[in-house]
Amino acid sequence: MSGHSKFANIKHKKEKNDAAKGKIFTVIGREIAVAVKEGGPDPSNNSKLRDVIAKAKANNVPNDTINNGIKKAAGGLDSVNYEQNVYEGYGPSGVAIIVETLTDNKNRTAANVRAAFSKGNGNVGTPGCVSFMFDRKGQILIDKEECNMDADELMMFALDAGAEDFADNEDSYEVLTDPDQFSAVREAFEQKGIAMLEADVKMIPQNWVSLKSEEDRKKMQRILDLLDEDDDVQAVFHSWDEE
């Protein structure tokens, strides 16, 4: 089956860096707040909240932090209403970039995102200007060292659970699903006792862009670093081939 190892490996390293800096706690805290607001505080009746909790556990977020986030969001009194916004644009040499945000101040977030793009010689475009170059997919990554199933067995299990695609990468297995099937496939893995490195719905580029000049690479990294430092930014997807 087709592979997406470039995306998987890059994103895995990026997520680990986020976790090391503690930003993942902020990201997941906001996702919990939105999930509770949309579907209630009971995970058994809220598949989106179940997915966020699974993501939190995969990133070593303490149970107390998860439970406190749910209680705070359910209480409503001290909870913040976050608005979801997506920005699209281009980095150096036409690299496509999608920025997903959750914010309590849309004007602040928009200004910060535009500043990040401009400082890296990029620009924010109109909605839809690059999203057509990506596919929205549920993605599950499994560490080979933590999995006691062989590749063929795992692939058949994933496909039977409703997955669309399976890739055997260098250090991990990657499972892709339709976004609507993501929760069901993730829960099948969880019930089977298969440890997941990551499980989330992501935007996967259809084609990759190589940056030939060191200057362009530095400018692109500048954009990513600035976006990564912004607490309002939940996720960044791009078509830069970093290898």
Helices and strands as residue ranges (DSSP letters): H 5-21, H 23-39, G 43-45, H 47-58, H 63-75, E 83-90, G 92-94, E 96-103, H 106-119, E 123-124, G 131-133, E 134-143, G 144-146, H 151-161, E 165-168, E 172-177, G 179-181, H 182-192, E 198-205, H 214-229, E 233-238
